[in-house]
Amino acid sequence: MELREQDAGRRCTVRVGDSVTVLLPENPTTGYRWHPDVDAEALAPAEDRYEEPDEPRGGAGTRRLSFTAERPGTTRLHLVKKRAWEEAVVEDFHVSLDVQP
C-alpha cells in the first residue's frame, strides 16, 4: 500500500506481512526531516530513503518511508516533520491501520 499527503487521517486495512509505504515532500537542506513515531513491534521499519527532485537544486524531493505490518490489531502509523536537534514538530502525518491476520 502506498500513501501520500492526501491520505492523512484515513483508516486503512492491511494484512500481516504487507508493506505500507508513505511518500511525503521533504527538503532536507532546511534540516527538517520526516521521522517515524510508530510501535516498532506492530510496524517494523523497512526503508527510509530520500528521493531527489526532478527540478534543479533547492527544490523539495520526496521522503520514502516503508514499514512491514508485523501483527494483527489496530495501530497508528505516525510521522513527524522536525529537525533532529529540536523537539518542535512543524508537521505531522498519521493514518490508522487495521492489520488483519
ZIQUI-V393106 format. One record per helix or strand of 3 or more residues. SS is the DSSP state (a for helix, b for strand). FROM is the first residue (numbers start at 1). TO is the last residue. If there is no record, write none. Layout:
# ZIQUI-V393106
ss,from,to
SS,FROM,TO
SS,FROM,TO
This chain:
# ZIQUI-V393106
ss,from,to
b,2,4
a,5,7
b,11,15
b,19,26
a,28,30
b,32,36
b,43,51
b,61,69
b,73,83
b,89,100
